[in-house]
Amino acid sequence: MIADRGEAGPGGPASGVPDSRLGAWVEGVSRAAALAGGLLLIGVMAMTVISVIGRYAFNAPIPGDYEIAELVCGVAVFAFFPYCHMRNANIVVEFFTAPLSARRKTMLDTAHNFAFTAVAALIAWRLLVGGLHKLADEETTLFLDIPIHWGYFPALVGAVLLTVVCAWVLYRHIRALAR
């Protein structure tokens, strides 16, 4: 990891090692969520392999394997977002911004992070509303009767963490602009 000293290097002012206990905590929680998401995907992969082997070798697939895969993959995706954003690892096309000064890039990144924070908060809010709606309706999957809200609320945790990470990265960009 590269220590952030406020320079707008390749990762911008928000990349590198967090510069406070709160930043270290946010990054640690984000890393743990990403690792949990990876473990979830490994589990889905193993289940899929077992189901395919069972289907073709023994005519006995895992019932509802795709239902489980849908729910778990959705949760895993939201588990990866916070760490990806914390490490400034999102895909960026720099065709138009490459000639800009570091300060102007930081200004654009600040505007982007403001918008991303708002969008992350909106997604978290809608996951909460949707999860509560699915809980009240008692909606379940077709074959296994897994409650649909079981996918919403863990994804909500990831979306809330993403919102926190976005706010933290926005704070770091604003602080870099103030220098």
HELIX and SHEET records of a PDB file:
HELIX    1   1 ARG A   21  ALA A   57  1                                  37    
HELIX    2   2 ASP A   65  MET A   86  1                                  22    
HELIX    3   3 ALA A  102  ASP A  137  1                                  36    
HELIX    4   4 HIS A  149  ALA A  178  1                                  30    
END                                                                             
